[in-house]
């Protein structure tokens, strides 16, 4: 199944919490665990699929986010699969950016 990965300049823990926050905002379903893959059922582009999110720690301040499409629960074209993965990745990256902005510019 297709997947994406992105090197991030932030701690693993921050990325893991960003993944949970994004899934929550999208009303996705998952089993919460801080170790191992996060498997979630999420609706993207109006179609529900199962995804796996894995965050690998490289150093204390860097990590790698992997997102894989595990199973489509509704018919998706190859383009829709890639768009859904890119949307999820961009959503997590955007959320991390928002959190960092608030930390650097508190009210």
LOMIVEX-133418 format. One record per atom (N, C-alpha, C): residue number from 1; chain; atom name; z, x, y. Coordinates in steps of 0.1 Angstrom, whole numbers. Atoms other than C-alpha are relative to their C-alpha. Layout:
N
+-----+-----+------+-------+-------+-------+
: seq : mol : atom :    zz :    xx :    yy :
+-----+-----+------+-------+-------+-------+
: NUM :   A :   CA :     Z :     X :     Y :
...
+-----+-----+------+-------+-------+-------+
This chain:
107
+-----+-----+------+-------+-------+-------+
: seq : mol : atom :    zz :    xx :    yy :
+-----+-----+------+-------+-------+-------+
:   1 :   A :    N :     0 :     8 :   -12 :
:   1 :   A :   CA :     0 :     0 :     0 :
:   1 :   A :    C :     0 :     9 :    12 :
:   2 :   A :    N :     1 :    -8 :   -13 :
:   2 :   A :   CA :    -6 :    12 :    36 :
:   2 :   A :    C :    14 :     2 :     6 :
:   3 :   A :    N :   -12 :    -4 :    -7 :
:   3 :   A :   CA :    20 :    29 :    57 :
:   3 :   A :    C :    -3 :     8 :    12 :
:   4 :   A :    N :     1 :    -8 :   -12 :
:   4 :   A :   CA :    27 :    47 :    89 :
:   4 :   A :    C :    13 :     9 :     0 :
:   5 :   A :    N :   -12 :    -8 :    -2 :
:   5 :   A :   CA :    51 :    75 :    98 :
:   5 :   A :    C :    -1 :     6 :    14 :
:   6 :   A :    N :    -1 :    -5 :   -14 :
:   6 :   A :   CA :    62 :    88 :   132 :
:   6 :   A :    C :    12 :    10 :     1 :
:   7 :   A :    N :   -10 :    -9 :    -3 :
:   7 :   A :   CA :    82 :   119 :   142 :
:   7 :   A :    C :     7 :    -4 :    13 :
:   8 :   A :    N :    -8 :     5 :   -12 :
:   8 :   A :   CA :   110 :   109 :   167 :
:   8 :   A :    C :    10 :    10 :     4 :
:   9 :   A :    N :   -10 :    -9 :    -6 :
:   9 :   A :   CA :   132 :   129 :   190 :
:   9 :   A :    C :    12 :    -8 :     2 :
:  10 :   A :    N :   -13 :     7 :    -1 :
:  10 :   A :   CA :   163 :   109 :   183 :
:  10 :   A :    C :     7 :     0 :   -14 :
:  11 :   A :    N :    -7 :     0 :    12 :
:  11 :   A :   CA :   190 :   108 :   157 :
:  11 :   A :    C :    -3 :   -11 :   -10 :
:  12 :   A :    N :     3 :    10 :    10 :
:  12 :   A :   CA :   185 :    90 :   124 :
:  12 :   A :    C :     8 :   -13 :     2 :
:  13 :   A :    N :    -9 :    12 :    -2 :
:  13 :   A :   CA :   214 :    66 :   131 :
:  13 :   A :    C :    -6 :    -9 :    10 :
:  14 :   A :    N :     6 :     8 :   -10 :
:  14 :   A :   CA :   197 :    55 :   163 :
:  14 :   A :    C :   -12 :    -8 :    -5 :
:  15 :   A :    N :    13 :     6 :     5 :
:  15 :   A :   CA :   164 :    48 :   145 :
:  15 :   A :    C :     4 :   -11 :   -10 :
:  16 :   A :    N :    -4 :    10 :    10 :
:  16 :   A :   CA :   181 :    29 :   117 :
:  16 :   A :    C :     5 :   -13 :     7 :
:  17 :   A :    N :    -4 :    12 :    -7 :
:  17 :   A :   CA :   199 :     6 :   142 :
:  17 :   A :    C :   -11 :    -7 :     8 :
:  18 :   A :    N :    11 :     6 :    -7 :
:  18 :   A :   CA :   167 :     1 :   161 :
:  18 :   A :    C :    -8 :    -8 :   -10 :
:  19 :   A :    N :     7 :     8 :    10 :
:  19 :   A :   CA :   150 :   -10 :   129 :
:  19 :   A :    C :     7 :   -13 :    -3 :
:  20 :   A :    N :    -7 :    12 :     2 :
:  20 :   A :   CA :   177 :   -35 :   122 :
:  20 :   A :    C :    -1 :   -10 :    12 :
:  21 :   A :    N :     1 :     8 :   -12 :
:  21 :   A :   CA :   176 :   -48 :   158 :
:  21 :   A :    C :   -14 :    -7 :     1 :
:  22 :   A :    N :    13 :     6 :    -1 :
:  22 :   A :   CA :   138 :   -53 :   157 :
:  22 :   A :    C :    -2 :   -11 :   -11 :
:  23 :   A :    N :     1 :    10 :    11 :
:  23 :   A :   CA :   140 :   -71 :   123 :
:  23 :   A :    C :     7 :   -13 :     4 :
:  24 :   A :    N :    -8 :    11 :    -5 :
:  24 :   A :   CA :   167 :   -93 :   138 :
:  24 :   A :    C :    -7 :    -8 :    10 :
:  25 :   A :    N :     7 :     7 :   -11 :
:  25 :   A :   CA :   147 :  -101 :   169 :
:  25 :   A :    C :   -12 :    -8 :    -6 :
:  26 :   A :    N :    11 :     6 :     6 :
:  26 :   A :   CA :   118 :  -111 :   146 :
:  26 :   A :    C :     4 :   -11 :   -10 :
:  27 :   A :    N :    -6 :    10 :    10 :
:  27 :   A :   CA :   141 :  -134 :   125 :
:  27 :   A :    C :    -4 :     4 :   -14 :
:  28 :   A :    N :     3 :    -5 :    13 :
:  28 :   A :   CA :   133 :  -112 :    95 :
:  28 :   A :    C :    13 :    -1 :    -9 :
:  29 :   A :    N :   -11 :     0 :    10 :
:  29 :   A :   CA :   154 :  -111 :    63 :
:  29 :   A :    C :     1 :    14 :    -6 :
:  30 :   A :    N :    -2 :   -13 :     6 :
:  30 :   A :   CA :   169 :   -79 :    49 :
:  30 :   A :    C :    14 :     1 :    -6 :
:  31 :   A :    N :   -13 :    -4 :     5 :
:  31 :   A :   CA :   198 :   -65 :    30 :
:  31 :   A :    C :     5 :    12 :     8 :
:  32 :   A :    N :    -4 :   -11 :    -9 :
:  32 :   A :   CA :   218 :   -43 :    54 :
:  32 :   A :    C :     7 :    11 :    -8 :
:  33 :   A :    N :    -6 :   -12 :     6 :
:  33 :   A :   CA :   225 :    -8 :    41 :
:  33 :   A :    C :    -4 :    12 :     9 :
:  34 :   A :    N :     3 :   -11 :    -8 :
:  34 :   A :   CA :   227 :    24 :    61 :
:  34 :   A :    C :    -5 :    12 :    -8 :
:  35 :   A :    N :     5 :   -10 :     8 :
:  35 :   A :   CA :   216 :    45 :    32 :
:  35 :   A :    C :   -12 :    -5 :    -8 :
:  36 :   A :    N :    12 :     5 :     8 :
:  36 :   A :   CA :   181 :    43 :    15 :
:  36 :   A :    C :    -9 :    -8 :     9 :
:  37 :   A :    N :    10 :     8 :    -7 :
:  37 :   A :   CA :   152 :    22 :    24 :
:  37 :   A :    C :     5 :   -13 :     5 :
:  38 :   A :    N :    -3 :    14 :    -4 :
:  38 :   A :   CA :   155 :   -10 :    44 :
:  38 :   A :    C :   -12 :    -8 :    -4 :
:  39 :   A :    N :    11 :     9 :     4 :
:  39 :   A :   CA :   135 :   -36 :    27 :
:  39 :   A :    C :     2 :   -13 :     7 :
:  40 :   A :    N :    -1 :    12 :    -8 :
:  40 :   A :   CA :   127 :   -66 :    49 :
:  40 :   A :    C :   -12 :    -9 :    -2 :
:  41 :   A :    N :    11 :    10 :    -1 :
:  41 :   A :   CA :   106 :   -98 :    49 :
:  41 :   A :    C :    -1 :    -4 :    14 :
:  42 :   A :    N :     2 :     2 :   -14 :
:  42 :   A :   CA :    91 :  -101 :    83 :
:  42 :   A :    C :   -14 :    -7 :     2 :
:  43 :   A :    N :    13 :     6 :    -4 :
:  43 :   A :   CA :    64 :  -123 :    99 :
:  43 :   A :    C :    -6 :     7 :    12 :
:  44 :   A :    N :     7 :    -7 :   -10 :
:  44 :   A :   CA :    39 :  -104 :   119 :
:  44 :   A :    C :   -14 :    -6 :     0 :
:  45 :   A :    N :    13 :     6 :    -1 :
:  45 :   A :   CA :     6 :  -119 :   132 :
:  45 :   A :    C :     0 :   -14 :    -7 :
:  46 :   A :    N :    -1 :    14 :     6 :
:  46 :   A :   CA :    19 :  -153 :   119 :
:  46 :   A :    C :     0 :     0 :   -15 :
:  47 :   A :    N :     0 :    -1 :    14 :
:  47 :   A :   CA :    19 :  -140 :    83 :
:  47 :   A :    C :    12 :     8 :    -5 :
:  48 :   A :    N :   -12 :    -6 :     5 :
:  48 :   A :   CA :    49 :  -130 :    62 :
:  48 :   A :    C :    -3 :    10 :   -11 :
:  49 :   A :    N :     2 :   -10 :    10 :
:  49 :   A :   CA :    50 :   -98 :    42 :
:  49 :   A :    C :    14 :     8 :    -2 :
:  50 :   A :    N :   -12 :    -8 :     2 :
:  50 :   A :   CA :    76 :   -74 :    27 :
:  50 :   A :    C :    -4 :    14 :     4 :
:  51 :   A :    N :     2 :   -14 :    -5 :
:  51 :   A :   CA :    80 :   -40 :    44 :
:  51 :   A :    C :    12 :     8 :    -4 :
:  52 :   A :    N :   -10 :    -9 :     2 :
:  52 :   A :   CA :   100 :    -9 :    37 :
:  52 :   A :    C :     1 :     9 :    12 :
:  53 :   A :    N :    -2 :    -9 :   -11 :
:  53 :   A :   CA :   115 :    11 :    65 :
:  53 :   A :    C :     9 :    12 :    -5 :
:  54 :   A :    N :    -8 :   -11 :     5 :
:  54 :   A :   CA :   128 :    46 :    57 :
:  54 :   A :    C :     1 :    10 :    12 :
:  55 :   A :    N :    -2 :   -10 :   -11 :
:  55 :   A :   CA :   143 :    71 :    82 :
:  55 :   A :    C :     6 :    13 :    -6 :
:  56 :   A :    N :    -4 :   -13 :     5 :
:  56 :   A :   CA :   145 :   107 :    73 :
:  56 :   A :    C :     5 :     9 :    11 :
:  57 :   A :    N :    -6 :    -9 :   -10 :
:  57 :   A :   CA :   168 :   131 :    92 :
:  57 :   A :    C :    -6 :    13 :    -1 :
:  58 :   A :    N :     6 :   -13 :     0 :
:  58 :   A :   CA :   151 :   163 :   102 :
:  58 :   A :    C :    11 :    10 :     5 :
:  59 :   A :    N :   -11 :    -7 :    -5 :
:  59 :   A :   CA :   178 :   177 :   124 :
:  59 :   A :    C :    10 :   -11 :     6 :
:  60 :   A :    N :    -9 :    10 :    -5 :
:  60 :   A :   CA :   208 :   160 :   141 :
:  60 :   A :    C :    -6 :    -8 :    11 :
:  61 :   A :    N :     7 :     6 :   -11 :
:  61 :   A :   CA :   185 :   151 :   170 :
:  61 :   A :    C :   -14 :    -5 :    -2 :
:  62 :   A :    N :    14 :     4 :     3 :
:  62 :   A :   CA :   152 :   144 :   153 :
:  62 :   A :    C :     0 :    -7 :   -14 :
:  63 :   A :    N :     2 :     7 :    12 :
:  63 :   A :   CA :   140 :   121 :   125 :
:  63 :   A :    C :   -14 :    -5 :    -2 :
:  64 :   A :    N :    13 :     5 :     3 :
:  64 :   A :   CA :   110 :   106 :   109 :
:  64 :   A :    C :     1 :   -14 :    -5 :
:  65 :   A :    N :     0 :    14 :     4 :
:  65 :   A :   CA :   104 :    68 :   106 :
:  65 :   A :    C :   -13 :    -2 :    -8 :
:  66 :   A :    N :    10 :     4 :     9 :
:  66 :   A :   CA :    83 :    56 :    77 :
:  66 :   A :    C :     0 :   -15 :    -1 :
:  67 :   A :    N :     1 :    15 :     2 :
:  67 :   A :   CA :    71 :    20 :    75 :
:  67 :   A :    C :   -12 :    -2 :   -10 :
:  68 :   A :    N :    10 :     3 :    10 :
:  68 :   A :   CA :    53 :     8 :    44 :
:  68 :   A :    C :    -1 :   -15 :    -2 :
:  69 :   A :    N :     2 :    14 :     3 :
:  69 :   A :   CA :    38 :   -26 :    36 :
:  69 :   A :    C :     1 :     0 :   -16 :
:  70 :   A :    N :    -3 :     1 :    15 :
:  70 :   A :   CA :    52 :   -34 :     1 :
:  70 :   A :    C :    -8 :   -11 :    -7 :
:  71 :   A :    N :     6 :    11 :     7 :
:  71 :   A :   CA :    38 :   -68 :    -6 :
:  71 :   A :    C :    -4 :   -10 :    11 :
:  72 :   A :    N :     4 :    11 :    -9 :
:  72 :   A :   CA :    17 :   -94 :    13 :
:  72 :   A :    C :     4 :   -13 :    -6 :
:  73 :   A :    N :    -4 :    13 :     5 :
:  73 :   A :   CA :    31 :  -129 :     9 :
:  73 :   A :    C :   -11 :   -10 :     4 :
:  74 :   A :    N :    12 :     8 :    -4 :
:  74 :   A :   CA :     0 :  -143 :    26 :
:  74 :   A :    C :   -12 :     9 :     1 :
:  75 :   A :    N :    12 :    -8 :     0 :
:  75 :   A :   CA :   -36 :  -131 :    26 :
:  75 :   A :    C :    -1 :     7 :    14 :
:  76 :   A :    N :     3 :    -8 :   -12 :
:  76 :   A :   CA :   -41 :  -102 :    51 :
:  76 :   A :    C :   -12 :     9 :    -2 :
:  77 :   A :    N :    11 :    -9 :     1 :
:  77 :   A :   CA :   -72 :   -83 :    58 :
:  77 :   A :    C :     5 :    14 :     1 :
:  78 :   A :    N :    -4 :   -14 :    -2 :
:  78 :   A :   CA :   -71 :   -45 :    58 :
:  78 :   A :    C :     4 :     3 :    15 :
:  79 :   A :    N :    -2 :    -2 :   -14 :
:  79 :   A :   CA :   -73 :   -46 :    96 :
:  79 :   A :    C :    14 :    -6 :     4 :
:  80 :   A :    N :   -13 :     7 :    -3 :
:  80 :   A :   CA :   -44 :   -71 :    98 :
:  80 :   A :    C :    12 :     8 :    -6 :
:  81 :   A :    N :   -11 :    -8 :     6 :
:  81 :   A :   CA :   -23 :   -49 :    75 :
:  81 :   A :    C :     3 :    12 :     9 :
:  82 :   A :    N :    -2 :   -11 :    -9 :
:  82 :   A :   CA :   -28 :   -19 :    98 :
:  82 :   A :    C :     6 :    -4 :    14 :
:  83 :   A :    N :    -5 :     5 :   -12 :
:  83 :   A :   CA :   -22 :   -40 :   129 :
:  83 :   A :    C :    15 :    -4 :    -1 :
:  84 :   A :    N :   -14 :     4 :     3 :
:  84 :   A :   CA :    11 :   -54 :   114 :
:  84 :   A :    C :     9 :    13 :     0 :
:  85 :   A :    N :    -8 :   -12 :     1 :
:  85 :   A :   CA :    23 :   -19 :   106 :
:  85 :   A :    C :     2 :     7 :    14 :
:  86 :   A :    N :     0 :    -6 :   -14 :
:  86 :   A :   CA :    14 :    -6 :   141 :
:  86 :   A :    C :     9 :    -8 :     9 :
:  87 :   A :    N :    -8 :     9 :    -8 :
:  87 :   A :   CA :    31 :   -36 :   157 :
:  87 :   A :    C :    15 :     3 :    -3 :
:  88 :   A :    N :   -14 :    -3 :     3 :
:  88 :   A :   CA :    63 :   -29 :   138 :
:  88 :   A :    C :     5 :    14 :     5 :
:  89 :   A :    N :    -3 :   -13 :    -5 :
:  89 :   A :   CA :    62 :     8 :   146 :
:  89 :   A :    C :     2 :     0 :    15 :
:  90 :   A :    N :    -1 :     0 :   -15 :
:  90 :   A :   CA :    56 :     2 :   183 :
:  90 :   A :    C :    12 :    -8 :     4 :
:  91 :   A :    N :   -12 :     7 :    -4 :
:  91 :   A :   CA :    84 :   -24 :   184 :
:  91 :   A :    C :    12 :     8 :    -2 :
:  92 :   A :    N :   -12 :    -9 :     2 :
:  92 :   A :   CA :   109 :     1 :   170 :
:  92 :   A :    C :     0 :    11 :    11 :
:  93 :   A :    N :     0 :   -10 :   -10 :
:  93 :   A :   CA :    97 :    28 :   194 :
:  93 :   A :    C :     3 :    -5 :    14 :
:  94 :   A :    N :    -3 :     7 :   -12 :
:  94 :   A :   CA :    98 :     4 :   223 :
:  94 :   A :    C :    15 :    -3 :     2 :
:  95 :   A :    N :   -15 :     3 :     0 :
:  95 :   A :   CA :   134 :    -6 :   214 :
:  95 :   A :    C :     8 :    12 :     2 :
:  96 :   A :    N :    -7 :   -13 :    -2 :
:  96 :   A :   CA :   145 :    30 :   212 :
:  96 :   A :    C :    -1 :     4 :    14 :
:  97 :   A :    N :     2 :    -3 :   -14 :
:  97 :   A :   CA :   130 :    36 :   246 :
:  97 :   A :    C :     9 :    -9 :    10 :
:  98 :   A :    N :    -9 :     8 :    -8 :
:  98 :   A :   CA :   149 :     6 :   260 :
:  98 :   A :    C :    14 :     4 :     0 :
:  99 :   A :    N :   -14 :    -5 :     2 :
:  99 :   A :   CA :   182 :    18 :   246 :
:  99 :   A :    C :     2 :    13 :     8 :
: 100 :   A :    N :    -2 :   -12 :    -7 :
: 100 :   A :   CA :   177 :    52 :   260 :
: 100 :   A :    C :     0 :    -2 :    15 :
: 101 :   A :    N :     1 :     3 :   -14 :
: 101 :   A :   CA :   168 :    38 :   294 :
: 101 :   A :    C :    13 :    -6 :     5 :
: 102 :   A :    N :   -13 :     6 :    -4 :
: 102 :   A :   CA :   200 :    18 :   295 :
: 102 :   A :    C :    11 :    11 :     0 :
: 103 :   A :    N :   -10 :   -10 :     0 :
: 103 :   A :   CA :   221 :    48 :   285 :
: 103 :   A :    C :    -1 :    10 :    12 :
: 104 :   A :    N :     2 :    -9 :   -12 :
: 104 :   A :   CA :   205 :    69 :   313 :
: 104 :   A :    C :     2 :    -7 :    13 :
: 105 :   A :    N :    -1 :     7 :   -12 :
: 105 :   A :   CA :   207 :    42 :   339 :
: 105 :   A :    C :     9 :   -12 :    -2 :
: 106 :   A :    N :    -9 :    11 :     2 :
: 106 :   A :   CA :   238 :    21 :   333 :
: 106 :   A :    C :     2 :    -8 :    13 :
: 107 :   A :    N :    -1 :     9 :   -12 :
: 107 :   A :   CA :   245 :    -8 :   356 :
: 107 :   A :    C :    12 :     5 :     9 :
+-----+-----+------+-------+-------+-------+
